Amino acid sequence: MKAYIVESIVFGTASGIGVDTHMHRMFNDLKWVSSKNPEQTREQLEGWLPKEKWGEINELFVGFGQESQQQKEKSLKKAIACSRPVDALKLLEKVGMDVKKEAKKYGLLMEIDEIRK
């Protein structure tokens, strides 16, 4: 997995999509794949995603997957502050975050409720 990401960043080429556990969960939550493990997820993504997009997927979704699952407060704050907070919150929900629960946990419930009015 990491080799694909290093290849993409360092050499600007992508011979595969690097899928970690976070990406595996996220792509299943988004219904982009239906797989049981990261390797199956990689194979399914590579089966339909154009090869010229593989590098972008490597760079974009590794960080997003880790952050949305491990740094939920940071993800929520970014969603609140972005130019399209309603859409950002919907995306976080689609990738498995219980936005209301996490917002309450981090004292962000008022901000979330205000956005969703």
N, C-alpha and C positions, 0 to 999 in steps of 0.2 A: 504494500500500500504506500508506504512512505517513498519508495523508489520512484513511483509515478509522479508524486508531488514534487520531489527534488528535481526530477528530470524536467518537469514543466517549468518550474521557477528558474532553475539554473541554466538550462539549455534552451528553453523556449520551445521544446517539443513535447509531444504527449503520445506515448505508445500505449497508454491505458489510463483508466480512471482509478485513482486511489480512493478506496472506500474503507473508512474506519467504522467502528461500531455506531458512532453518532450518525454518520451519513446513512448507514444501513437502516437505522430506525426511522430517520427523517424521510428518506425516499419511500419507504413503505407507508409512512403516515400520509405522505402526499399522494400515494397511490400511483407513483411513477413506476414502481416495481411491485412484485409479489414474491418475496424471497425469504429464505430462512436464515441466511448468513451473509456476511459482507462479500464473500466471493461470488455468490449467486447474484447479489445486488450489482456488483461490478459487471458481471457478464450480461445481465439484462439491460443495464444502462448502455453499455457499449453496443448492444444489439440494435438500439433504436436512435440513440443520440448521435448526431453527425460528428465525425472524428475531429473536425476543426473546433468543436466546442469542448472537447475533453479537457484541455488545459484550463479553460475558464471554470469548469466544474470543479477541478482539483483545487484551484486557488480560492474560489468563492465559498463552496459548501463545506469544506473541512472546518474553517473557522466558524462559520455560521452554525453548523451542527454542534460543535463543541460548546460554543457560547450559549446557544439556546437551551442546551440541556444541563450545562454545568454552571453557567454564570447568568442565572435567570434575572437577577436584579439589573444587571448591566444591559441585558437584552430588552427588558421592559423600559428602562430609561431611554435607550436609543429609540425604541418604538414611539414613545411619548414625544420625544423631541424632533422626530423626523417630519418631513413635509407631508407625508400621508399616513398619519398615525392609525387611522381606522384600518387601513389595509395592512399595516405592519402588525397590528394586534391580531388580525385574522390569520396572518401567516404564522405567527407564533402559536396560535391555537391549532392550526392545521398540522404543525410539526410536533404536537403533543403537549404543549404547555397549557396548564390550567391557569389562564391569565388572571382570573378573579382571585383565586387562592394565592397565587404568587404575589399579586399586587397588594393583597391584604397583609401578607407576611412581611413585605418590605415597606409598608406605609405609603403605597402608591394608589390605593383604591380610589381616592377622591379624584385624582388626575385621570384615571382610567374611566371612571363614571362620567366625568366631564366630556371626555373625548367621544364617548358612546351616546351622548344625548341626541 
